[in-house]
Amino acid sequence: MKKILCVSTNPELAATVKSACQKYSIYFDPVIFGDTEAALSYIDYELPEIKVLDFASSEIDNNRIISTIDADPWLHNGGIIAVVADQAQLQALEDRKDPNILIALTLPVFCANFARLLRILWINQHLLFNRGMTERLGGHETGSFVCDNDPMDFKVFTTFLVGYLYSTNRITDDERYNLQTVFMELLTNALEHGNCEITYEEKTEWLAKGGNILELIEEKNKNPVIAARKIKIAYVLGKSKSKFVIRDDGNGFDWRSRVNRDPVEVFSEETHGRGISLSENLVSKLTYNEKGNEVSFEIDNLKNAANTVPGIMVPFATVEYSDRQIVCRQNDRSNDLYFIVSGRYAVYSGKNLISVLSPDDMFIGEMAFLLNDRRSATVLSIGNGRLIRIPKNSFLNLIRKNPHYGIFFSKLLAQRLVQQTQKNVALMAELAELKANSGIPTELPE
């Protein structure tokens, strides 16, 4: 069950969160705090994926809460739904461009739409997890999302998807911002010029008169044919590359006149219409279908490297390893912990290869570290790599000062135990089926 943290002193806001969560009580559990310190403590220990912060509550220090989340992105991620007092506060939050803020809404809009937001979360709950708390089977994942002609829908989904890519070590912090920019530009094009059939000239005239583009979209959606149209986002997240497809239900547009243009010319002469040129410079293989209502693009995934280091591990020195260098040997008395910054590491029991670790596995030697025991395997660097070596005593002293990290590591190991148990159960079932269908004796004959 996912926790929905609400930090507010407003009874109406809290009631809205509770009421919406009741519709999905199997999946979401609301937790309400009206105090900054209590909220920060909960964030540290429970690592909630979704946080509703009430910026209209003067009693809540929301900037401090966001600063705490931003200070250690390795540990804290997920989405922030900001509830604001007015349009000025909303614009201030938009200008921050904080990748953790899913969306900012005034209280009336939040109360009217939170149930729909929660439904989006429910449909895409596989994208909600804390770093290391899920398993990427085969490193290949596919999915899709269908949204209405509402910027709120695709903004929320985009932030979740990009946040998931970041938390699974597929993109860096800079790439996180770039990818989110590309999604918003292309989805905005699909909405405005695709589904709503707003021409470049029409938008130019509307903006010149001081109009708000959201008002124009709302006006277009009064047409039931346009209002019924959808935008589909599909993705394939692979080991080395990830691909994304955005398709609208519109009649398409003349994309040939907009692609491969000189960026200097575009950005110096036009007041809008820069999305395609900007996107071409941030991702690879951006292409349109013949009709012009579908665009696809790719990104190269981060390979064998962690995109960020846990805050409490920053003080420790990074150790460089060359190809085929021994990290530790089986039966050594060392119980240091290693955080994997980059590279791959082969694990041998005796002379048999039993596993290959990468930054997705996060750590080397956690069992000896916890059990104060000898090394259970030999670890060999494959290619060049970097590890942070953490002596046990030093790390335990840090845990005493930052106990929430101890809770996180306990959860991480418990999750890995659950995953291993599930694998064992599946293997046992497969073995039982093999025995039943092949006539293999259950006991070794005398």
PyMOL commands that set and color helices and strands:
alter all, ss='L'
color gray80, all
select helices_A, chain A and resi 11-22+36-46+62-71+87-96+107-123+125-127+137-139+151-167+173-195+200-208+213-220+224-227+255-257+263-269+275-282+311-313+359-361+366-371+392-401+403-438
alter helices_A, ss='H'
color red, helices_A
select strands_A, chain A and resi 2-7+28-33+50-54+79-84+101-106+141-147+231-237+241-248+284-288+294-300+318-321+326-328+337-349+352-357+363-364+378-390
alter strands_A, ss='S'
color yellow, strands_A
deselect
rebuild
show_as cartoon
